[in-house]
Amino acid sequence: MAVEPIWLTTADILAIHEDQIARYGGLDGIKDCGLVESAVMSPRHVAYYEGERDLLMLALVLCRALARDHPFIDGNKRTAAVAMLMFLELNGHELIMPDDDAEAPMLGQMVELLTIGGLSLPNVYASFINYLHPVA
């Protein structure tokens, strides 16, 4: 990897989760801290052992791991989506999604499909890549 990404930590993910529960409601609590730690390490594993260098793909790996592993009692998909966006922002990029449907925004739909296996990482990547922009 030419430049080491700025990785999110377990503490970052816990703070994101706490914020999402405070803002939007739900039951606070961690079901399994080991699953949070595993999710945090998943993009690093893909970067170091599979040679993935693309920041969007690494962000999606983190998102999928958090959403699928359900380490929290509530708010797993929200936490996963925000963690993905934060990882991208820390690394100089942002997703600017169209506000096409206030009831079912594209980001939420994609995270849901990624979680249940309705879309693969490459499919979600292809859907998101045109919305990825350098932070101004």
Buried (B, 14 or more C-beta within 10 A) or exposed (E): EEEEBEBBEBEBBBBBBBBBBEEEEBEBEBBEEEBBBBBBBBBBEBBEEEEBEEBBBBBBBBBBBBBBBBBBBBBBBBBBBBBBBBBBBBBEBBBEBEEEEEEEBBBBBBBBBBBEEEBEBEEBBEBBEEBBEEEE
